[in-house]
């Protein structure tokens, strides 16, 4: 009862910290201010944390080599941002008879990503899709992007030479001879 009187005198709240202790442990505090500070700390912690999302890259068994290169670079970009990536090969129709082509494709991608990614889940067939999950390899740092040179003077030094070298010289027609007039009758 004495603690309640002290709390009222100081215009504070009496908060029970440990109710099972003998005697129970209580604390004098401004409970509203305490809750506000706790919410502020939680918001600050949420700002600083990075949520890892699962991105997905889909392909077909007949995806062209250049498209595979583009998608592999995109996978590396996702890994650089800290995300996990599901790489999927989708089969349709008669392609379902050749899952070895999809596995070969996923193995090639895994080989390209070696060193920058680890395979969390090996390629497995799920219905009409074969997929694997990759994540960033520990200790791998993405390459830093080169900033383009700033300034006004980064044009080629001799634009006339480069322009004339790119264009072939004009070829005179067999009837035109320089210095002689041409007639339209002949």
Phi, psi and omega in degrees: 000328181294325180294323178295321178295317179297318180297319180292321179298320183270359180061045179238175178256149176259111185250129180277119184271309183230096185286338184274348181286155177244115348288159180300144182264128179233162182221142175269123179200165172272102188294324178297317179294321179298313180296321179298315181294323178296316179296322179296317179295319179295319178297319179295319179295322179294325180297321187276349183266146180254124178273130180271122180252161178257111177268159180229136175242123181250143178221175174240161180298332181262022179296135184290158184300316181296320179295325177295319178298317180297315181292327177294319177296323178294322176299315179296325177294316177298318180295323179296329178280355177095009182269158171268153184230130171263121179258119186239143172244122183259129181256145176225141173056234184293343178298336181297337180283351184233064179293343179296330178293317178294320179296319178298318179298314180293325177294322178296318179295319179298324179292320179294323183277359182303131181099324180259345182217154172243149181270114178281320179228124182293161181301129178218149182272128178229095183069239179264008182238140170246128184219158173222156179243130178239151175222170184295135179287141179295134179087353179278129176247131178294149178295142180285140178284138177278127178284137178294147181296134179263151180131169184266346190252046177250020176280161178301149186290326181230086183293333180293319182293318182291325180290318181287331179287330181281331183263136177287153180293148180294140179259127179287145177286158185295329182278336183272121174243129182298138177092349179251140179287147179258142179248148182272348181282329186276000000 
